[in-house]
């Protein structure tokens, strides 16, 4: 099992049980080749609890009343916060240039909701806000941008809004100057840009009650998370989206992700030079 778990003297026999429980609760999949990674990520949490085995931690998460708070720490430990401004920007541009005008017209004054999940440390929803602002949409329509992530630590980082140079590796320099200001060793988004984000929230995609209010959005960016899910997990989330999203609705996933084996309720369409899954 994981080297860190071995170093700490933890009994690792129950890691497969933890893997299955985590898959059920979060959708995250740790196949045989990645079980060591799971043990390595969770070992510090097990030790902090004073446990000597992963089985004790399994019982805590599954049966203990305090397990709900511990699940938040698990999500922090397992999150993969690889993101940056202007990532896969062609898809965002297609939404802003083609999809938003059509939806604003159809909604006839009602707010247009866009949901970014997982939002990690906030670069994606802020990118969407920048693109909408440059297109002049905030002055012409009521647009809500909701941002969510399963990791409380990532949502806290997004709310804090302090970004290092790595987050700007794809953002044109003139846009960093326009929408951010230097503050010590970081860059901080302009208050007007931050105000475009309607809400930040902690949401596990497998939590039906937390997903339901937000998944009624006609535009969902759910990018680069399904690569960490099992096929069953992807199918569960996408089916929930299909049940809740209106018609038409637009689901944006990462360039390396495909839903063709997971659903027939969304069709893959080329819109404005980018590929988007559409519910008609």
N, C-alpha and C positions, 0 to 999 in steps of 0.2 A: 504494500500500500504506500501512501505518500511518504516521502523522505522526512518531512517535517513531523508527521504523525509518529513515525518511528523514533525520531530523535527525542520527541517529548514523552515517549514511552506509553503511547495510547494504544489501547486494544482496538484494532481496526476491523474486527470481524463484522460489525454491524453497519459498515459504510454502505453496502448494497441496500439495506433497509432505508437508510437516510436518503440515498439516491432516488429510490422509488417514491418516498414521501415527498421529497422536493419536486419531483416531476409532477406529481398529482396536484400539489398546491401552487406551483409556479409555472409549469409548462417547460421549465428548463430541463434539458436532456443531457445526461452524462453517461454516454455509452462506455463499454468496457475499456476503451483506450483512454478515457478521460476521468475514470474513477479516482486515479491518483491525484488529479488536479482538484477534484471535489474535496478529498481528504485534506489536502494541503490548505485549501481556502478555509475550511471549517475548523481545523485543528486549534488555532488560537482561541476561537470562541468556546470550544470544549474545555480548554485549559482554564480560561477565565472563569468559567462556571465552577471550577474545582473538581471536574469530572476526570476519571481515568480511562474512560472508554467512550466510543461513539454511541454505544447502546444507551448509555445514560442520557446523552444529548437527544437521541431519537425519542426516548420516552418523554423528555421535556417538551419537545416540539409537538408531539402527537397528543399527549394526554394532560400536561400541566396547564393550569389556568393562566400562568404567567407566560405561556408559550407564544401568545399573540405578539407581545413586545419583542420576544426573541426572534421571531420571524423577520422583523424589520432589520435586525442585525445580520441575519442570514442573507437577506437581499442586498445589503451593503457589501457583504463579503463576496457575493457571487456576481455583482454587477461588472459589466465590461464597458467602461465609460469612454470608448473610442469615438470621438466626434469632433467636428470643427465647423466653423462658419463656411457657408457656400458649398457644403457637401452635396454632390449629385444635384447641382443647381438647375440642370435642364428640366428636371421634373417639377421643381418649385416654380420655375418660370412658366411652364405649361399650365400649372394650376392658376397662377396669377393672371396670365394673358388670355387664357381661353376658358377655363372652367369657372373662375370667379365671375366674369361678366355674365355668363349664362345663368348662374345661380342667383346672382343679385337681381337680375331681371325677373326670374321665376318667383323669387321670394317676395317681391313687391313691397319692400320696406321692412320686412321682418329681418332680424339679425341673421347673418351668415356665420355659422360656427365651424371652426377648423380645429381639429384635435391633433396634437403632436404627442405621440406615445411610442416608445419611451423617449423622453426629452433629454435624458442624461443631464449634463450641466447647463443646458439651456441654449446651446448654439443653434439647434434646428429651429425652434420657435422664433428666436430672434432673427434668424435668416429669413423666415417667412414674413415676419413683420417688416424687415427692411425692404424686401421685394414689393410688398403691398404698398408701403409708403412711397417708394420711388414711382410706382404706377399711379399714385394719387387716389388710391381706393379709400383711405380712411376719411377723406374729406367728402366722399360721395356715397358711402354706404356704411351701415352698421355691421362691423365685422368683429367677431369674438375669436380670440386665439387662446385655446386651453392647452396647457402643457402638463404632462404627467410622467412619472417614472415609478418603478417599483422600489427603488432604493431611496430611503429618506435622506441619506447623505448626499446623493446626487441632486435631489430637489433643493436641499439646503444650499448647495453650491450654486445652483441656478438662481435662487433667490438672492444670494450674496452678490452675484454678477461681477466677479473679478476674473479676468481672462489673461492668460499668458500668451506669448508669441505663437506657441504651437497651435492654438485655436484659430489663428489668423492665416494659416499657411495657404489657404485657397481664396481668401477674401481680397479683392482689389484694394490697394493701399488707399485710394481716394475714399473708399467707403469706410475704412477704419477711421480715417480722419473726420469723416462726416458724422458717424454715428457713435464714436467712442472718444473718451478722453483718457490720457495717461494719468495714472494715480500710483506713484511709487513704482513698484516692479510689476504692475499689472495695468490692464486697460479696463475701464468701466463703461458700460453702455449709457448713452444719454437717457435722461429721465423720460423724455418724450417717447423714446423707443421702448423702454421698459413698460411704460403705461399701456402699450398696445397688447401686452400679454394679460388677458382677462383673469386667468387663474393659474396657479401652480399647485399640483396636488400629488399625493402618493397613491398610486393605483397599480395593483397587481392585475395583469391581464386575465388571470384565471378567476378573479373575484367578480362574480356576476353582478353583485349589488353595486360595487364601485364603478364597474365598467358601464352599466346600463345608461345612466344619465348622460355620459359623455359620448357614447357610441351612437347617439342619435344625430350626430353631426353628419352633414352631407360630404364632408371632406375629412379623411383621416390619413395622417402620415404615420405609418407604423413600419419604420424602415430599420433594417439590419438588426432585428431581434429574432425573427423566425429562424435564422441560421443556428440559433442556440436551442431551438425547440424540437421536440420529436414531431413526426408527421401527425400523430394524434393530437398533440398540443396545438399545432398550427390549425388543424381542422376545427378544433373546439373554438378557438378565438375567432377564426374567420366566419364560422357559422353564426356565432353571436353577433358579429358585426353585420352580417347579412340580414339577421332577424331584426336588428334595431335601426340600421341606417335607412333613411328615406330613399325614394326613387325619384330622380336618378341620384346616385351617390358615387363617390370616387375614393378608392383606396390606393394609397401610394406605398409600395414596399421597396426594399433595396434592390439595386441593380443585379445582385447575385442571388436574389430570392425568387422563387416561382410558386404560385398558388395553383397551378394547373392540376396537380394531383390532390389538392385539398378541397376544391369547391368547383361547382358548376354554376354558382349563383352570381359570380363576377366574371366578366369577360375581359380579356386583355386587349386594350385598344391603344393605338398610337394617337396621341393628342398633342398638338403643338410641338412635335419633334421628340416627345418622350412617351414612355409606356406607363399606362395607368390601368388599374383594374376598375371596371365600371359595373355598377348594378343598375340595370335599366328597369 
